[in-house]
């Protein structure tokens, strides 16, 4: 597999995935390069939505496609925003409005534990009956005030007690090694190497 399409228009996700896959000799192409239309994500689980996105990109490009579905799950909010993380504050998508809504929802909560979750699906073609699936979780807590300039999404509020930093304060190299997406991609890479794709 020399090329694959990333079924996302999120520049932050594309940058992180390219950073990890291109050293393997895989050319990573964003779906926007093929004018792939975004697909609805109607399901309540990350895995169902990831499969839909990967299949859509395969159908429209004829190339293998990788999709991730990820989000932040907050204990005190029964796992919300969850699959709605990117659109938590409605359309159009806005990291700033999403963060403000989350901080407001946690204002009276003592429990600020949360975790990022990511599932990655790789389809070799649109009808692939055996998608390669890998996932990862990254645990921390939500700070009321943002810290750091890096990352995207909820990263400025996602605090990692063991490191004493938010995800937005980590260098990309370190974040990619330990994040939910980094863990899921490491699992995917391991599967690809084992199965010689």
Secondary structure, DSSP 8 states (H G I E B T S, - for coil): --EEEE----HHHHHHHHHHHGGGT-EEEEGGGGT--------SSHHHHHHHHHHHHHHHHSS-EEEEEEEEEEGGGTT-BGGGGGGTT-SS--HHHHHHHHHHHTTT-S--EEEEEEEEEEESSTT-SS-EEEEEEEEEEE-SS---SSS-TTGGGEEETTTTEEGGGS-HHHHHHHSHHHHHHHHHHHHHHHHT-
